[in-house]
Amino acid sequence: MEKELYLKDKYVIESDDLKFDGKNIIIPSYYASIISDYLANVDLKDMNLNEADFHDYLAFCSFFEAIIDYKADKGGN
């Protein structure tokens, strides 16, 4: 379902509602809970992360949790 787009170089890759403009990945907010669930199921014991990578992982999780909280507060999708 992936396709290359050449119209004004707006998006380099577009797949369903996911978009990549060559620099930024655009993910609709309704994916936040799915991604958060996947992140919650990661077995960190097997990953052998160094401290910096572990903090990046926690920041990534927090980002998606903040989106979920924001959506819940605003009553939206």
N, C-alpha and C positions, 0 to 999 in steps of 0.2 A: 504494500500500500504506500510505499515510499516513492516520491517522485521529485525530480529536479525541476526547479522553477527558474525561468529566465526573465520574467517580467520586471524590469527596473531593479533587478537584483534585490528585491524586497526579502524573499526567503530563498535560501539555497536549498533547503530540504524541508518538505512538508509531508507529514503523515497523519491523516485524520486531523485532530485538533492540535497536534504537536508541531511546533515550527522551530526552525533554526535559521538565523539570518547570517551565519558566518561568524558571529561573535556571541550571540545570546540564544539561549534555549527558552522558548516560550511554552509553558505548560499551563493549561487551564486549571483553575483552583479546585475543580472537582477531583483532580488527581491527588490532591494533598493528603486525603485520608488513606488512599491506597498506598502511596509512597510511605507515609508514616507507619502503616501496618507492616509493610515490608521491612522497614528499618528496625521496628520493634522486634522482629523475628530473627535478626542477624545474631549469629552466635559469635560473640566477640572473643571468646576463648580460643577459637580456632584461627582467628585472623592475625594474632601476634602483632598488634598495632603498636607503633611507638607512641610516645606521649603526644606529640604534635598531631599525628593522624587521628588519635583518639579524640582530641579536642575538636578537630575538624568534623569528625563524625557526630559528636554531641551538638555542635553548632548547626549542622545540617538537620539533625532531628528537631532541634529547637525551632528552626525556621519553619518547618512544616507544621509543627504544633501551634506556632503563632498564627499561621494561616487558618488552621482549623478553628482556633479560638476566635479569631476575627470574624470568620464566617458565621459562627454560632452567635456571636454578639449582634451581628447585623441581620441574622435570620435569612441568610442567602445561601446559594449553592457555592 
